[in-house]
Amino acid sequence: MPNMNSKAGYIPIRSCVVCKKRSAQTALLPFFLLPAGIIYDLARKINTRHYYHCPACLAGLPKWRKKRAKN
């Protein structure tokens, strides 16, 4: 009987901020926001709130940022 509390084989799922499609965390590009702009953290080393987007949604990112700035 397998251990139900084990996290072996766990794959984190994240959502793209542009298209809202859910994918494995490794398939999405992580970035965070600074007042100066968008900073990509491809090594995932910086300890801060990351956002994720699909490689195909790169063109929609400026529109998302404008929409987020209004809120």
Buried (B, 14 or more C-beta within 10 A) or exposed (E): EEEEEEEEEEEEEBBBBBBEBEBEEEBBBBBEBEEEEEEEBEEEEEEEEBBBBBEEBEEBBEEBBEEEEEE
